[in-house]
Amino acid sequence: MNLSFSYYMPTRILFGCGKLNELKTTPYLPGKKALVVIGASGAMRKYGHLERVLTCLKDSGVEAVVYDKIQPNPVTEHIEEGAAVAKQNHCDFVLGLGGGSTLDSAKSIAVMAVNPGRYWDYIMRGSGGRKTPPNGALPIVAITTTAGTGTEADPWTVITKSDTNEKIGWGNDWTFPRLSIVDPELMLSVPAGTTAYTGMDAFFHSVETYLATVHQPTSDHLALEAISLITKYLPIAVNDGNVEARTKLAWANTAAGICQSLSRCISHHSLEHAVSAYYPSVAHGAGLTMLSVSYFSHLAERNPARFGDLARAMGENVTTLQEKEQAMAFVAGLKKLIKNVGLEQERLADFGVKRSDLRTFAENAFYAMGSLFDITPAKLGIEDVLAIYENAYA
């Protein structure tokens, strides 16, 4: 157990069915004029979520301006445009409504609404300028409508620079939401495929933060609970979507987000970011899932420690198994989960990825997100990563 760590979690979380209604009365709204950030798909309007939020804000005496161009893999152009809208309309906080891409974008827009230059000036990897934003960020409110990224409970925001194919995560104390609302009733309308992708994203956040060399007691506890809940309830939510399953998944997702505040994801995420940076049609959860069996098989072979705990959390019987066998029991449980949520047949080639892309991905993974290799519990080089891609592609 790692008993040398830092614990900082400044986000107030309102969790439970019907909690969106508390937006009308909560004393914790951080301003009087919101930039409401939503995705370009139209889902927030279609399902009435945007109208509800705008009504609640009005009842709270808050004005609102809507910015609605965010893509599933958000890009710098929309961050800077959204920030310009916030400035022009004198917004004093940013509210993200939607899935992880929208909430991440709200965080990044909040930074650029009060800081000079370009967004990439403040990115710490790849071609980023490695500057510190001098003015922090506007306060952020997050209302999640999917159980996937956990970004409502962490400071991280992942944005792509399209012209250089760099998809990089970043965050600081300012990019924690001041207030997050997690209302599972908003998730009942999420389609089965999106439910599967986002749920697997939360699953891998939990697995990776448990394996990371910077794990600590609270992240360990929450990660194992989230893994257990997702293994049981994600297949139910994909096939049924009832309120109980959605609520359990919503908590698992938020718990996994807290884990990302206290621990960190490992290089599995670096590998996926490279794929969706070049192929933005690949949903993040889809990319993680397609790479996962190859990645974790390779990692388990190098360092099987702690995988037995993950297998037990998934319900695998590892009592009589040796450490390496326990690690492979986790991989077996992972394969079952992928099958149970309907993603067993998906392959990188289905999204247009070519085998000739794989070395480019491997190089990009180190260039753009190399810091996650530093906290991966086994040393991986370019050739190791290329082998993982090759095995996933086969």
SEGUNU-919388 format. One line per field, with one value per residue: x, y, z negated of N, C-alpha, C in turn; residue in one letter; residue number from 1. Coordinates in steps of 0.001 Angstrom, whole numbers. Each point is the difference from the previous one (the first is absolute). Last residue first. Layout:
N
n.east [X ...]
n.north [Y ...]
n.up [Z ...]
ca.east [X ...]
ca.north [Y ...]
ca.up [Z ...]
c.east [X ...]
c.north [Y ...]
c.up [Z ...]
aa [a ...]
i [NUM ...]
//
This chain:
394
n.east [-4646 1657 1884 4508 3172 934 3036 4553 2182 1618 4199 3758 1422 693 -802 -86 -3098 -3599 -1529 587 2520 -2161 -2849 1540 61 -2969 810 3612 -189 -3199 707 2404 -2341 -2962 1730 718 -3674 -2314 -441 -3561 -4838 -5355 -4862 -3765 -315 4095 1183 -3422 -4450 -3215 -1671 -3312 -4299 -603 1567 4438 3652 1003 2563 4692 2373 1117 3924 4000 1163 2135 4638 2663 616 3372 4323 947 -1682 -4289 -4176 -3719 -3014 -4928 -3288 -2559 1394 3169 3814 3584 3045 3436 3833 3591 4043 4962 2785 3621 1605 -3649 -3976 -501 -1485 -4564 -2788 -503 -2749 -4603 -2088 -1235 -4362 -2572 776 -1907 -4541 -1248 425 -1845 652 261 3804 5123 4468 337 -1244 3303 3069 -1390 120 3861 866 -2289 1707 3476 -1593 -2859 -723 -1310 -2879 -3502 -2278 -3240 -4365 -2851 -2215 -4031 -3835 -2026 -2694 -4406 -3262 -1760 -3587 -4230 -2212 -2307 -4295 -3627 -532 1356 1115 3803 4137 588 1367 4593 2780 414 3304 4587 933 570 4163 3604 183 1805 4653 2143 13 3270 4429 1017 951 4440 3908 3547 3310 1902 -3843 -3978 -4550 -2017 -1543 -4281 -3841 -1118 -2078 -4722 -2629 -667 -3275 -4437 -1310 -1176 -4246 -3870 -995 -2414 -4736 -2714 -2253 -3314 -294 2527 -1281 -1290 3187 3005 3897 2964 3863 3490 3994 3785 4992 3963 3437 4094 2274 1193 -66 1004 -103 756 1693 971 436 -3272 -3854 -414 -3038 -1518 -1841 208 -452 -364 -3819 -4485 -3068 1358 -600 -1439 -4345 -5537 -3580 -1877 1737 1706 3179 2647 3976 3001 4021 5225 5571 3612 4394 1660 4236 3242 1780 -1155 -1311 303 464 -1832 -2161 -3770 -1801 -151 -3558 -4073 663 395 -909 -3964 -4496 -3036 1824 -673 -4135 -815 1189 -3029 -3732 548 -390 -4279 -1957 1249 -1812 -5291 -4094 -310 2857 1251 2724 510 -362 -1082 -594 17 3694 3091 -1008 570 4294 1460 -1130 2775 3959 -363 -630 3737 2782 -2260 -2758 -2936 -4377 -1863 -2310 -2508 -3357 -933 -3196 -1639 -2833 -1403 -2309 -2867 -2645 -3149 1665 2494 -2316 -1556 3030 830 -3089 181 3211 -867 -2928 561 1816 3584 4305 2208 2566 4818 4143 1227 480 351 -1073 1139 -1831 -865 -169 3236 1686 -3411 -2062 -4208 -4738 -4362 -1281 2076 -1429 -2130 2340 242 -2415 2020 5163 4571 3492 4906 4615 5565 5043 4324 5255 4497 5124 4231 2508 -541 -1339 94]
n.north [-7755 4094 403 -1186 3232 3603 -755 96 4154 1705 -1451 2006 4265 -265 -925 -2010 -474 1444 5301 4830 2490 482 3635 4134 1071 1851 2086 -2334 -4797 -2065 187 -3343 -3895 190 -568 -4349 -2309 289 -3148 -3170 2202 2041 980 -1794 -4731 -2177 -923 -3121 -2961 -3356 -505 2697 -304 -1089 -4089 -1313 1883 -1756 -3915 322 1204 -3298 -2443 1980 -437 -3838 -305 1210 -3248 -3163 1111 -591 -4652 -2944 -1418 3062 2570 1000 4243 4259 4780 1617 -2744 661 3442 -848 -2220 2359 1820 -1438 -2092 1335 -1053 -1988 2449 3442 -1147 -782 3724 2232 -2035 232 4297 2943 1144 2722 4683 2647 1158 3537 4411 862 907 2674 2851 -1077 1305 521 -3836 -3374 925 -319 -4195 -1487 1777 -1799 -3715 517 1480 2937 1879 1885 2335 1822 -3257 -2621 1638 -1146 -4100 -146 1254 -3303 -3216 1273 -299 -4260 -1607 1628 -1870 -4066 233 1415 -2498 -2337 -4224 -2316 2150 214 -3889 -1177 2316 -1032 -2968 1306 4212 449 -1254 2970 3743 -503 51 4215 2642 -813 1522 4571 1626 -816 838 256 445 -2875 -2503 -2854 1133 3011 -1820 -2149 2724 2181 -2564 -525 3449 -32 -2837 1513 2624 -2251 -2166 2615 1519 -2868 -368 4648 3941 2166 100 3021 3660 -1114 -325 3971 3395 4931 3801 4617 2426 -1975 -512 1910 2853 -2006 -2473 -2678 -3249 -3738 -1118 -1379 1354 668 4071 3228 277 97 -1292 -1264 -1088 761 -458 15 -2870 -1885 245 -2738 -4891 -2920 -2323 -3 4250 4371 4432 5021 4134 5186 4009 5135 2802 492 1194 3313 -440 -4674 -2808 -2670 -2741 -1065 -4220 -4152 -4596 78 2765 4291 4516 2549 -977 2541 5087 5424 2434 -264 -739 -3001 -4456 -3596 -2176 -3094 -4446 -2740 -1654 -3758 -4308 -1727 -1896 -4377 -3685 -94 3223 5341 4275 5370 4725 5578 4740 3078 3259 234 -438 -3392 -4547 -1625 -1297 -4295 -3584 -795 -2420 -4683 -2407 -1168 -3750 -4894 -5125 -4472 -849 4876 5278 4520 3552 4170 4102 3375 2523 2064 6 -448 -3953 -1985 -594 -3871 -3973 -660 -1603 -4633 -2820 -300 -2861 -4654 -2664 -3009 1582 3172 -1468 -2376 1514 192 2435 1124 3267 4137 5131 4574 3875 3708 1256 -2992 -4137 -3849 -2388 -323 -2635 -1055 -1583 -4116 -4365 -3458 -3809 -4358 -4468 -4756 -234 2758 4568 2371 3504 736 186 -3248 -2236 -2599 -2867 -3525 -4739 -4585 -4698 -5624]
n.up [34921 -2161 -4365 -535 1329 -2961 -3437 1091 155 -4002 -1470 1919 -1653 -5150 -5660 -5462 -4460 -2885 1067 53 3261 4264 958 1956 4833 3883 4362 2251 39 2732 4736 2286 1140 3706 4294 1489 1909 4529 3704 203 294 -873 93 -2563 -678 -1273 -4552 -2616 -2645 -1877 -4618 -2796 -2885 -4887 -1990 1423 -2211 -4227 -291 345 -3859 -3130 746 -1355 -4517 -1307 442 -3667 -3303 571 -1369 -4624 -1897 -1807 -2467 -803 3230 2820 1770 337 196 -3126 -482 2943 -941 -3055 1574 2118 -2108 1365 3656 4021 4438 2326 78 3214 4333 542 249 4247 3332 -525 815 4038 1659 -2973 -189 3377 -349 -2828 1721 4925 5251 3922 1044 1455 -738 -4652 -2475 -994 -3489 -4471 -2253 -2280 -4276 -3706 -2222 -3301 -4977 -4113 -4996 -5358 -2617 2796 2510 -2265 -204 3464 -211 -2351 2334 2647 -2114 -1102 3288 928 -2550 1176 3736 -586 -1881 2726 4755 4424 3041 1978 -1315 -4664 -2280 50 -3103 -4794 -2406 165 -1871 -4700 -1932 471 -2864 -4337 -447 -21 -3961 -3341 835 -489 -4269 -1820 3525 4886 3751 3402 3010 665 -886 3006 4078 162 130 4005 3268 -67 1817 4610 1682 172 3702 4024 173 524 4271 2807 -726 -549 -3082 -3007 -4862 -3049 -2988 -4440 -3666 -2142 -2230 -205 -2106 -1010 10 3432 1882 1753 -2099 -1707 3913 5264 5059 4583 5545 5506 5312 5049 2857 1457 -3066 -5350 -4586 -5487 -5414 -5781 -5930 -5128 -3049 -712 3766 3698 1304 3968 1276 -141 1365 180 -3490 -1708 -2578 -682 -1367 -54 2069 174 -442 582 2289 2486 1669 3794 3902 4940 3534 2869 -2427 -4858 -3398 1072 741 4164 3116 661 1390 -1317 -4895 -3998 -1987 2365 699 -3151 100 3462 -706 -2436 2279 2750 -1848 -393 3836 1199 -2517 107 -916 -1116 -2856 -1310 -2032 -1653 5 4887 3983 4986 3045 -1428 782 4349 1309 -1161 2833 3711 -672 -315 3937 2702 -1281 -399 -1448 634 545 1249 -360 288 -2230 -4084 -2616 -4372 -4459 -5532 -5084 -4131 -1312 2926 4346 834 920 4377 3207 48 2190 4694 1941 356 3147 4000 4190 -378 -885 3576 4089 1754 -1500 -5367 -4421 -4178 -2240 -2989 -3507 -4311 -4607 -3870 -2230 -2554 -3760 -2827 1702 2207 4504 1305 -1388 2620 1733 -2120 399 -768 -1369 -2144 -117 -1598 -219 -67 -786 -1386 -1020 -2559 399 -1821 -1846 -1551 3048 129]
ca.east [-126 -464 -1374 -849 -48 -868 -1357 -477 -333 -1270 -1051 -257 -699 659 -386 639 993 782 -446 -707 842 906 -726 94 1075 -461 -1116 196 1087 -359 -862 842 933 -709 -304 1241 269 -124 1128 1150 848 1400 886 -50 -1380 -187 530 1427 570 352 981 1108 -205 -511 -1304 -1039 -90 -712 -1418 -578 -116 -1180 -1161 -147 -547 -1428 -676 30 -1003 -1295 -116 -135 1230 883 1042 506 1456 512 767 -708 -865 -1043 -980 -770 -918 -1051 -899 -1045 -1259 -437 -1358 -136 1168 1175 -84 377 1421 718 67 781 1414 443 149 1412 663 -452 536 1429 192 -258 1073 -372 133 -1266 -926 -1303 63 539 -1112 -934 653 -12 -1288 -162 913 -624 -1120 282 1309 -47 62 1026 884 497 910 1270 734 511 1185 1074 471 694 1276 902 323 1057 1231 472 567 1280 958 510 -897 74 -1271 -1116 59 -335 -1428 -791 100 -1128 -1354 -79 -66 -1296 -1040 186 -491 -1466 -513 216 -1036 -1320 -88 -193 -1364 -1076 -9 -1263 -350 962 1003 1316 387 381 1294 1084 124 498 1454 643 37 937 1329 194 295 1281 1101 64 668 1402 753 -127 1260 -166 -923 733 417 -1178 -116 -1395 -59 -1286 -381 -1236 -436 -1292 -1010 -900 -1072 -990 637 -879 614 -703 765 -1123 375 -466 1176 1020 -265 495 865 -334 736 -705 598 374 1458 642 -696 591 245 1346 1177 845 488 -1131 301 -1203 -87 -1061 -572 -568 -1334 -1123 -858 -1247 219 -988 -1027 -195 443 874 -575 364 -5 673 1304 117 -35 1084 1145 -175 -710 668 425 1450 647 -850 316 1388 94 -564 1010 1176 -395 51 1410 477 -578 593 1337 974 130 -1152 19 -741 -262 339 877 -384 314 -1259 -877 518 -106 -1423 -313 532 -883 -1231 291 336 -1254 -732 402 1186 22 1405 312 41 1004 767 -455 993 289 301 785 -122 1228 402 1043 -637 -864 878 523 -1104 -214 1104 -122 -1127 410 911 -529 -533 -948 -1279 -445 -646 -1402 -895 -583 535 -613 697 -404 128 691 -183 -1324 -111 1106 321 1397 726 1313 56 -883 646 635 -955 51 866 -725 -1116 -1225 -181 -1389 -746 -1241 -1281 -801 -1235 -661 -1452 -711 -856 571 -430 747 -842]
ca.north [-1332 138 491 -1066 -1083 398 64 -1388 -448 632 -629 -1310 127 795 -280 870 -781 -898 -1346 -551 107 -1157 -1137 10 -830 -412 799 1435 486 -294 1058 1184 -289 40 1415 588 -407 1110 905 -555 -874 -29 513 1465 409 88 1272 -31 1238 -96 -1047 619 36 1332 237 -766 570 1273 -280 -509 1132 743 -819 139 1332 -101 -437 1088 978 -566 196 1412 744 291 -1033 -404 -98 -795 -1175 -1230 -370 1024 -249 -1185 410 803 -920 -437 734 460 -467 247 723 -854 -1079 542 341 -1284 -546 821 -42 -1380 -392 -178 -764 -1388 -673 -179 -1046 -1296 -293 445 -1049 -743 529 -482 -157 1250 912 -520 39 1385 324 -741 593 1218 -455 183 -415 -1048 426 -791 -458 1144 724 -741 333 1361 -113 -553 1101 971 -608 76 1407 389 -677 636 1308 -220 -561 1056 395 1423 379 -803 -96 1312 240 -811 510 816 -508 -1378 48 519 -965 -1165 351 79 -1372 -689 412 -414 -1465 -366 347 -795 235 -329 1089 7 1065 -536 -1013 711 665 -978 -679 984 88 -1242 60 1063 -603 -876 836 705 -961 -519 1038 56 -1161 -1232 -289 130 -1035 -1012 594 80 -1167 -433 -1332 -659 -1022 -730 458 692 -759 -717 864 230 522 547 1094 339 74 -47 -168 -1301 -792 114 -761 997 -348 733 -586 333 -266 1249 122 -170 841 1331 416 513 -386 -591 -1354 -785 -1109 -834 -1162 -886 -1027 -1143 270 -327 -1096 467 971 1065 -78 1167 -262 1094 1012 1326 146 -1082 -312 -1455 -475 619 -926 -1084 -1146 -943 448 -23 1010 1189 971 470 822 1318 681 312 1080 1252 349 476 1306 951 410 -1030 -1070 -909 -1054 -1205 -892 -1408 -104 -1120 304 80 972 1357 307 231 1317 986 50 686 1432 542 251 1078 1307 566 1462 191 -1120 -1295 -960 -557 -1356 -313 -1384 11 -1035 82 -57 1366 375 15 1198 1158 -2 383 1439 725 -125 841 1400 307 1003 -657 -1060 621 735 -881 368 -1052 364 -613 -1288 -699 -1408 -554 -1236 -150 466 1252 931 481 -200 1252 -149 534 1160 1133 832 1000 1150 1066 1234 241 -754 -1284 -327 -903 -365 38 1173 -218 1297 -164 1262 494 1324 898 1254 1200]
ca.up [625 1391 -19 -531 994 1111 -549 -109 1349 349 -808 595 1289 1014 1384 982 749 -868 366 -1159 -1197 -19 -569 -1463 -531 -1326 -504 218 -853 -1388 -502 -193 -1092 -1272 -241 -510 -1374 -954 212 -714 816 -412 1042 -44 264 1450 486 287 543 1417 277 718 1444 359 -617 703 1348 -101 -242 1255 916 -422 365 1452 281 -332 1218 977 -417 389 1444 355 -193 1133 73 -1317 156 -1119 397 -330 1120 92 -1065 384 1058 -638 -691 927 -169 -1320 -340 -1434 -515 206 -982 -1302 37 84 -1353 -927 366 -239 -1403 -359 1060 -21 -1177 189 1015 -623 -954 -1347 -1012 -34 -1001 469 1459 521 283 1005 1313 468 614 1249 989 524 820 1428 490 1016 1396 671 -1069 -751 876 92 -1216 172 853 -835 -841 839 383 -1148 -218 948 -422 -1228 340 673 -961 -881 -1085 -291 -610 506 1459 555 -227 940 1364 461 -220 488 1468 440 -347 880 1336 -51 -79 1275 944 -475 52 1407 396 -608 -1442 -673 -923 -1096 93 359 -983 -1218 172 99 -1293 -961 171 -456 -1465 -341 80 -1146 -1161 144 -53 -1358 -775 417 -484 790 695 1450 494 757 1268 872 883 -103 614 -226 979 -293 -1324 -97 -732 901 496 -1067 -1200 -1018 -761 -1225 -1238 -930 -1404 -506 -362 1044 1222 947 1126 1217 1131 1240 1307 665 121 -1305 -972 2 -1373 -220 769 -1044 280 497 899 -100 883 -472 881 -724 -518 890 -439 -623 -1070 199 -1039 -847 -1370 -409 -874 510 1444 731 -579 -17 -1381 -763 -9 -967 571 894 1330 210 -851 -138 1054 -81 -1210 333 815 -819 -899 765 205 -1286 -267 941 -383 -302 984 -60 1006 -380 1131 -226 -1168 -866 -1398 -732 651 -211 -1429 -272 549 -934 -1163 409 129 -1324 -698 660 -512 635 140 -337 -907 683 -472 1113 331 1039 367 1428 666 1456 797 278 -957 -1315 -48 -157 -1376 -884 186 -638 -1452 -421 70 -1102 -907 -1194 343 361 -1202 -975 -207 491 1292 1202 349 1074 -55 1341 366 1442 406 736 -229 1336 380 -250 -624 -1363 -206 661 -1026 -472 892 -518 -252 909 -216 678 -326 879 -686 709 -357 749 208 171 -182 1070 211 -1065 81 0]
c.east [-1430 -326 -577 -1467 -929 -172 -987 -1423 -534 -432 -1370 -1055 -350 -818 755 -383 572 899 870 -656 -667 849 827 -722 50 1034 -361 -1080 141 1061 -340 -807 876 971 -725 -183 1292 634 -39 1214 1172 761 1468 951 -144 -1410 -239 436 1519 686 494 1045 1124 -33 -576 -1389 -1075 -172 -811 -1488 -635 -257 -1301 -1208 -220 -668 -1488 -735 -70 -1143 -1315 -186 -162 1266 1048 1181 663 1495 536 712 -760 -980 -1139 -1071 -888 -1043 -1135 -981 -1092 -1271 -525 -1407 -46 1239 1187 12 469 1505 614 147 843 1483 535 186 1474 733 -351 639 1480 159 -183 1066 -361 47 -1371 -1076 -1338 62 474 -1062 -948 656 -31 -1316 -182 893 -702 -1014 8 1421 -250 67 1138 1078 520 1012 1348 774 600 1291 1126 555 834 1369 942 411 1158 1293 562 668 1370 1026 694 -885 -33 -1366 -1248 8 -411 -1501 -735 132 -1053 -1419 -117 -133 -1366 -1092 112 -572 -1522 -577 154 -1084 -1411 -101 -259 -1410 -1263 129 -1335 -282 914 1096 1407 372 433 1355 1171 241 610 1521 682 137 1086 1358 223 351 1349 1174 117 787 1482 934 -128 1265 -138 -908 670 346 -1217 -200 -1394 -4 -1327 -238 -1196 -253 -1327 -818 -1028 -1197 -1087 798 -972 785 -902 586 -1250 505 -366 1260 1160 14 396 1020 -491 857 -913 359 353 1519 672 -720 542 307 1305 1260 817 429 -1257 166 -1288 -127 -1097 -767 -478 -1277 -1068 -940 -1254 93 -1010 -1046 -61 500 1016 -561 480 -3 756 1440 80 125 1220 1259 -62 -916 532 364 1519 674 -866 236 1419 114 -470 1016 1174 -384 119 1484 511 -497 622 1371 980 167 -1146 47 -685 -397 161 969 -501 191 -1291 -969 461 -198 -1465 -298 457 -967 -1228 186 233 -1273 -803 236 1354 282 1476 307 -160 954 782 -131 1068 434 146 890 -340 1285 473 980 -677 -818 892 464 -1125 -199 1077 -162 -1115 400 931 -476 -654 -1076 -1310 -521 -705 -1472 -1043 -761 632 -662 571 -324 162 861 -231 -1424 -93 996 315 1427 662 1391 275 -817 790 611 -936 92 860 -759 -1093 -1356 -363 -1398 -844 -1159 -1409 -964 -1207 -618 -1477 -574 -721 767 -535 876]
c.north [-525 -1349 56 422 -1117 -1138 402 -38 -1423 -406 542 -777 -1363 33 944 -441 940 -991 -1013 -1342 -617 3 -1277 -1182 -67 -880 -323 824 1518 511 -207 1151 1213 -169 173 1500 579 -312 1212 920 -509 -1019 11 626 1513 450 187 1363 -97 1244 15 -1007 591 197 1376 344 -721 636 1295 -269 -436 1202 706 -808 175 1356 -252 -391 1158 941 -572 208 1415 729 286 -952 -555 -235 -712 -1264 -1293 -291 1005 -314 -1171 443 726 -954 -402 839 511 -390 157 642 -944 -1087 483 250 -1397 -685 749 -138 -1411 -806 -265 -835 -1482 -720 -275 -1154 -1372 -463 589 -1147 -672 445 -416 -37 1395 1045 -458 124 1420 366 -662 693 1200 -648 3 -311 -1208 509 -867 -406 1286 735 -712 465 1375 -122 -466 1159 978 -601 146 1457 372 -632 690 1326 -174 -549 958 448 1494 455 -687 -14 1324 209 -884 544 785 -535 -1403 -15 447 -1029 -1175 302 -16 -1407 -719 314 -471 -1519 -358 343 -597 273 -257 1103 -4 1068 -518 -966 743 698 -969 -672 1086 115 -1234 106 1034 -670 -850 796 703 -953 -413 1015 84 -1103 -1310 -357 26 -1066 -1023 621 32 -1173 -551 -1302 -625 -1007 -843 480 766 -1091 -770 810 268 557 454 1006 408 -138 74 -279 -1372 -791 24 -673 1236 -371 639 -457 383 -166 1289 58 -43 974 1409 332 565 -511 -481 -1391 -765 -1123 -773 -1126 -756 -921 -1207 564 -337 -1123 350 1025 1116 -300 1231 -91 1015 1129 1380 319 -1120 -377 -1525 -623 612 -859 -1126 -1083 -1141 408 61 1098 1256 1117 550 933 1387 821 415 1186 1343 370 577 1412 1022 586 -1055 -1056 -959 -986 -1248 -806 -1432 -106 -1086 222 225 1052 1424 370 361 1423 1017 112 783 1506 500 353 1139 1423 532 1492 -71 -1124 -1362 -1132 -683 -1481 -49 -1415 275 -1056 108 95 1436 394 124 1285 1208 72 505 1509 814 -40 915 1482 399 984 -595 -1078 735 760 -806 377 -994 404 -519 -1348 -705 -1469 -127 -1163 -57 299 1317 1151 373 -23 1366 -34 700 1277 1159 935 1109 1211 1165 1267 356 -594 -1240 -213 -815 -409 31 1130 -221 1393 -227 1362 621 1312 972 1248]
c.up [-35 630 1406 -54 -470 1002 1088 -556 -23 1405 398 -778 573 1284 915 1412 1054 737 -736 322 -1223 -1266 22 -634 -1507 -692 -1446 -691 103 -966 -1473 -597 -298 -1173 -1326 -263 -561 -1356 -936 119 -841 842 -361 1019 63 363 1491 538 132 551 1442 459 819 1519 331 -527 813 1374 -57 -160 1313 890 -383 485 1491 178 -247 1274 995 -396 517 1496 566 -437 1073 90 -1262 196 -1244 418 -248 1131 60 -1041 424 1019 -691 -665 975 96 -1336 -448 -1525 -610 107 -1070 -1373 -37 -20 -1357 -1028 321 -206 -1288 -306 1045 -5 -1167 198 964 -641 -988 -1356 -1004 -8 -995 599 1523 376 339 1101 1370 531 682 1360 1030 631 936 1531 465 904 1433 516 -993 -644 877 -12 -1215 283 798 -918 -827 823 344 -1184 -194 923 -479 -1239 334 637 -986 -971 -1129 -293 -498 538 1522 632 -162 1001 1416 768 -111 577 1524 514 -254 959 1380 -82 -30 1341 1035 -354 147 1448 468 -607 -1498 -700 -1009 -1221 -31 272 -1114 -1258 18 1 -1351 -874 92 -580 -1519 -283 2 -1247 -1260 59 -152 -1463 -797 354 -489 764 784 1519 601 911 1355 913 956 -252 784 -415 1108 -466 -1426 82 -690 822 482 -1038 -1156 -1068 -819 -1164 -1395 -867 -1415 -550 -314 991 1363 799 1076 1295 1167 1155 1466 741 87 -1371 -918 -109 -1446 -500 675 -1184 439 395 1009 -274 1021 -747 963 -802 -600 1018 -413 -782 -1136 231 -1075 -914 -1430 -481 -857 420 1486 705 -336 -121 -1387 -701 -120 -1036 534 852 1422 195 -805 -70 1003 -188 -1199 428 798 -874 -867 715 64 -1315 -261 921 -270 -469 1074 -226 1153 -527 1218 -504 -1174 -954 -1503 -788 545 -285 -1472 -247 476 -1021 -1175 442 102 -1425 -758 607 -487 462 169 -402 -1001 671 -385 1125 313 1087 356 1490 654 1479 807 192 -1097 -1364 -114 -251 -1448 -899 119 -720 -1518 -504 0 -1138 -1063 -1241 223 259 -1212 -1066 -92 487 1252 1284 218 1229 -127 1505 487 1510 394 758 -113 1451 551 -232 -622 -1329 -190 610 -1048 -475 934 -447 -420 992 -353 796 -561 973 -911 594 -307 889 118 293 -352 1184 24 -1056 0]
aa [a y a n e y i a l v d e i g l k a p t i d f l s g m a y f a n e a f t r l d s r k v g f d a l r e q e l g v n k i l k k l g a v f a m a q e k e q l t t v n e g m a r a l d g f r a p n r e a l h s f y s v s l m t l g a g h a v s p y y a s v a h e l s h h s i c r s l s q c i g a a t n a w a l k t r a e v n g d n v a i p l y k t i l s i a e l a l h d s t p q h v t a l y t e v s h f f a d m g t y a t t g a p v s l m l e p d v i s l r p f t w d n g w g i k e n t d s k t i v t w p d a e t g t g a t t t i a v i p l a g n p p t k r g g s g r m i y d w y r g p n v a m v a i s k a s d l t s g g g l g l v f d c h n q k a v a a g e e i h e t v p n p q i k d y v v a e v g s d k l c t l v r e l h g y k r m a g s a g i v v l a k k g p l y p t t k l e n l k g c g f l i r t p m y y s f s l n m]
i [394 393 392 391 390 389 388 387 386 385 384 383 382 381 380 379 378 377 376 375 374 373 372 371 370 369 368 367 366 365 364 363 362 361 360 359 358 357 356 355 354 353 352 351 350 349 348 347 346 345 344 343 342 341 340 339 338 337 336 335 334 333 332 331 330 329 328 327 326 325 324 323 322 321 320 319 318 317 316 315 314 313 312 311 310 309 308 307 306 305 304 303 302 301 300 299 298 297 296 295 294 293 292 291 290 289 288 287 286 285 284 283 282 281 280 279 278 277 276 275 274 273 272 271 270 269 268 267 266 265 264 263 262 261 260 259 258 257 256 255 254 253 252 251 250 249 248 247 246 245 244 243 242 241 240 239 238 237 236 235 234 233 232 231 230 229 228 227 226 225 224 223 222 221 220 219 218 217 216 215 214 213 212 211 210 209 208 207 206 205 204 203 202 201 200 199 198 197 196 195 194 193 192 191 190 189 188 187 186 185 184 183 182 181 180 179 178 177 176 175 174 173 172 171 170 169 168 167 166 165 164 163 162 161 160 159 158 157 156 155 154 153 152 151 150 149 148 147 146 145 144 143 142 141 140 139 138 137 136 135 134 133 132 131 130 129 128 127 126 125 124 123 122 121 120 119 118 117 116 115 114 113 112 111 110 109 108 107 106 105 104 103 102 101 100 99 98 97 96 95 94 93 92 91 90 89 88 87 86 85 84 83 82 81 80 79 78 77 76 75 74 73 72 71 70 69 68 67 66 65 64 63 62 61 60 59 58 57 56 55 54 53 52 51 50 49 48 47 46 45 44 43 42 41 40 39 38 37 36 35 34 33 32 31 30 29 28 27 26 25 24 23 22 21 20 19 18 17 16 15 14 13 12 11 10 9 8 7 6 5 4 3 2 1]
//
